[in-house]
Amino acid sequence: MVRVSHDALEKAHPNFRALYTLSKPPSDWQGLTGYVQTHVAAHYRELGESAHVYICGLERMVGAVRDLLRKEMGVDRKLVHSERYD
């Protein structure tokens, strides 16, 4: 299996951003914290209105983020992709 870091993907693809959020981070975590939904609006606006969003995680979180993007923010459903793994 080949592993590619999100830093390498961002360098290779300037329009790609990987944002990780931990709701219960370890003390040394330096990334985003809390629930994903609290960060979505700001980061989506930063990416622009035609950005595709790929949401991966537990069904409850995926559904909440998808609903936020599509219903509250009006993002076209063709731009919202998801994968649930529970």
Secondary structure, 3 states (H helix, E strand, C coil): CCCCCHHHHHHHCCCCCCCCEECCCCCCCCCEECCCHHHHHHHHHHHCCCCCEEEEECHHHHHHHHHHHHHHCCCCHHHEEEEECC
